[in-house]
Structures are given as structure tokens and as C-alpha cells.
Amino acid sequence: MTRVNVAQSIDAVEQALTHFDNSLRTAGFADGASAYQQMADVVLGQWLWVEETDQRDLEPQFLRIAKLAQSVAQQLIPYVEAMQRLTALQGLVGDRWGIASESPAGRIVGALADSVQPMSLADLRTGTGLPTTTLRRTLEPLVQSRRIVRLGDRTPRYSLGTSRGAELYG
């Protein structure tokens, strides 16, 4: 394994996940979840009604719904499991950097990681919800440790201190 191979691989993974995320958003995947949750509640309520009555002719249809739901779940679960495993990287990188994800430094790093371009102080204030004084106090040690790169002097913008951030925006 070489740095070049790892860099190429994680670039490809980032592109694939970005495409997947955008596809799910465009398709309204997250927006549709509440409708499916409501549908499940209604169908389970209907099953309770059927169970208390003598409507046995509806049972095969409930069984088909259960099998379809199982098929959908079996297709989605591997994706969910993979995404949960990859989510652990946030904590692993944070641990290595000595930054808790909910700390001011963690919120700044998270906002910069989510951004495709360097962020101004105003952008960071909006993206983190932190007051300007907290941002300035927290940014300086991050810049000194090279976890974050300050670009420009008069109106600085900030980027993650990775080779990618420094090369693209420096």
C-alpha cells in the first residue's frame, strides 16, 4: 500500500459517496421516510384489527407485505452497516487530532470538512453557530498545529490543513 494508492482510493470513495448522497437527496429518499413510517403504523394497526376479527382472507396479503419489507430491508441493511462503519472515521480522526466532535474545534473542523471551498470567519460563524470571539480563540491553535490552513491576510479564509485543502486553495 502506498500513499498514492490510498489517496486515489479515498478520492474514489468520496466521489462514490457524494454521488450516492446526492442521488438519495434528489430522489427525496429522506423526505419519504416519514411516509413509510406512517404506512407501517397504519398497516400494523390494520393487522391488529384483522387479528381481532374473522377476516382471514386478508392474511396472505399481509404476508406478502412482510416478505416485500424483508426484501427491501435486506437490500438496505448492508448500505446502512457500511455507512455506520465509515461514520466511525469522524471519531477516529477527531481522536487522532485530539478534538472532540462537539467541541468548538470539532465543530469548526466539521464545518470545514463539509465545505467544498475555504470558509471565511462569517461562513464559519454560520456553519458552526459559534460566536466570533470563540471562533478566533479556537482557530489560532488549529492553525498553529496545521490542522487548519489560513489563506490570505486581510480577509482570511480557512481550509482543513490537508494537502488537498492547501493544494486546491493555497
C-alpha positions as semicolon CSV with decimal commas, in nm:
position;residue;x (nm);y (nm);z (nm)
1;M;0,000;0,000;0,000
2;T;0,135;0,341;-0,093
3;R;0,020;0,694;-0,017
4;V;-0,070;0,738;-0,384
5;N;-0,289;0,425;-0,383
6;V;-0,463;0,530;-0,061
7;A;-0,518;0,884;-0,191
8;Q;-0,664;0,753;-0,518
9;S;-0,883;0,506;-0,334
10;I;-1,025;0,757;-0,086
11;D;-1,083;1,007;-0,367
12;A;-1,285;0,741;-0,550
13;V;-1,479;0,656;-0,233
14;E;-1,551;1,023;-0,169
15;Q;-1,680;1,063;-0,526
16;A;-1,895;0,750;-0,498
17;L;-2,043;0,855;-0,164
18;T;-2,104;1,209;-0,289
19;H;-2,288;1,069;-0,591
20;F;-2,486;0,827;-0,373
21;D;-2,575;1,101;-0,122
22;N;-2,680;1,341;-0,400
23;S;-2,886;1,068;-0,568
24;L;-3,070;0,991;-0,244
25;R;-3,135;1,361;-0,181
26;T;-3,252;1,423;-0,538
27;A;-3,487;1,126;-0,518
28;G;-3,634;1,260;-0,192
29;F;-3,522;0,950;-0,004
30;A;-3,503;1,118;0,339
31;D;-3,827;1,308;0,281
32;G;-4,010;0,984;0,205
33;A;-3,908;0,814;0,530
34;S;-4,191;0,965;0,734
35;A;-4,446;0,841;0,480
36;Y;-4,308;0,487;0,511
37;Q;-4,309;0,510;0,890
38;Q;-4,671;0,622;0,882
39;M;-4,753;0,346;0,634
40;A;-4,602;0,087;0,869
41;D;-4,803;0,222;1,163
42;V;-5,125;0,208;0,961
43;V;-5,064;-0,144;0,828
44;L;-4,973;-0,276;1,173
45;G;-5,287;-0,114;1,314
46;Q;-5,489;-0,275;1,038
47;W;-5,332;-0,609;1,122
48;L;-5,444;-0,568;1,484
49;W;-5,799;-0,507;1,359
50;V;-5,782;-0,811;1,127
51;E;-5,642;-1,025;1,409
52;E;-5,942;-0,940;1,629
53;T;-6,192;-1,017;1,354
54;D;-6,262;-1,311;1,131
55;Q;-6,105;-1,155;0,817
56;R;-5,868;-1,442;0,743
57;D;-5,879;-1,381;0,369
58;L;-5,657;-1,071;0,416
59;E;-5,377;-1,262;0,587
60;P;-5,197;-1,369;0,265
61;Q;-5,171;-1,005;0,161
62;F;-5,018;-0,912;0,499
63;L;-4,772;-1,199;0,449
64;R;-4,676;-1,063;0,102
65;I;-4,622;-0,717;0,254
66;A;-4,397;-0,871;0,519
67;K;-4,192;-1,053;0,255
68;L;-4,158;-0,738;0,043
69;A;-4,050;-0,541;0,350
70;Q;-3,796;-0,810;0,431
71;S;-3,659;-0,791;0,077
72;V;-3,625;-0,412;0,096
73;A;-3,460;-0,435;0,439
74;Q;-3,214;-0,699;0,317
75;Q;-3,113;-0,465;0,035
76;L;-3,078;-0,156;0,257
77;I;-2,913;-0,306;0,565
78;P;-2,571;-0,364;0,403
79;Y;-2,564;0,002;0,295
80;V;-2,660;0,120;0,643
81;E;-2,398;-0,105;0,803
82;A;-2,127;0,020;0,566
83;M;-2,218;0,385;0,628
84;Q;-2,218;0,330;1,006
85;R;-1,870;0,180;0,983
86;L;-1,743;0,471;0,773
87;T;-1,904;0,719;1,015
88;A;-1,656;0,594;1,277
89;L;-1,383;0,777;1,083
90;Q;-1,509;1,106;1,225
91;G;-1,431;0,992;1,577
92;L;-1,106;0,824;1,475
93;V;-0,972;1,137;1,305
94;G;-1,101;1,351;1,592
95;D;-0,925;1,126;1,844
96;R;-0,602;1,141;1,647
97;W;-0,629;1,519;1,625
98;G;-0,728;1,543;1,992
99;I;-1,059;1,711;1,903
100;A;-1,398;1,605;2,037
101;S;-1,662;1,637;1,763
102;E;-1,895;1,858;1,972
103;S;-1,620;2,089;2,099
104;P;-1,577;2,429;1,929
105;A;-1,268;2,292;1,749
106;G;-1,463;1,983;1,641
107;R;-1,748;2,198;1,509
108;I;-1,504;2,412;1,311
109;V;-1,329;2,107;1,164
110;G;-1,669;1,954;1,082
111;A;-1,785;2,269;0,902
112;L;-1,462;2,285;0,702
113;A;-1,486;1,915;0,617
114;D;-1,840;1,973;0,484
115;S;-1,733;2,269;0,272
116;V;-1,603;2,233;-0,082
117;Q;-1,416;2,562;-0,056
118;P;-1,237;2,762;0,212
119;M;-1,462;2,941;0,458
120;S;-1,447;3,295;0,588
121;L;-1,497;3,378;0,955
122;A;-1,857;3,472;0,873
123;D;-1,907;3,138;0,694
124;L;-1,769;2,954;0,996
125;R;-1,992;3,151;1,232
126;T;-2,295;3,048;1,026
127;G;-2,177;2,688;0,983
128;T;-2,092;2,629;1,349
129;G;-2,322;2,864;1,538
130;L;-2,022;2,974;1,744
131;P;-1,966;3,338;1,842
132;T;-1,687;3,523;1,664
133;T;-1,475;3,550;1,980
134;T;-1,490;3,172;2,031
135;L;-1,404;3,115;1,664
136;R;-1,099;3,339;1,677
137;R;-0,978;3,189;2,006
138;T;-1,026;2,833;1,873
139;L;-0,891;2,888;1,521
140;E;-0,546;3,009;1,627
141;P;-0,427;2,683;1,789
142;L;-0,576;2,486;1,497
143;V;-0,379;2,700;1,252
144;Q;-0,061;2,670;1,461
145;S;-0,097;2,290;1,471
146;R;-0,155;2,292;1,092
147;R;-0,487;2,115;1,123
148;I;-0,636;2,422;0,957
149;V;-0,474;2,645;0,696
150;R;-0,530;3,021;0,698
151;L;-0,541;3,158;0,343
152;G;-0,490;3,529;0,293
153;D;-0,422;3,802;0,546
154;R;-0,674;4,087;0,520
155;T;-0,986;3,873;0,495
156;P;-0,862;3,525;0,572
157;R;-1,038;3,211;0,466
158;Y;-0,982;2,877;0,630
159;S;-0,946;2,526;0,496
160;L;-0,862;2,193;0,653
161;G;-0,486;2,158;0,684
162;T;-0,472;1,865;0,447
163;S;-0,266;1,851;0,135
164;R;-0,593;1,869;-0,058
165;G;-0,701;2,191;0,109
166;A;-0,359;2,352;0,083
167;E;-0,310;2,246;-0,280
168;L;-0,654;2,342;-0,401
169;Y;-0,689;2,667;-0,216
170;G;-0,342;2,772;-0,105
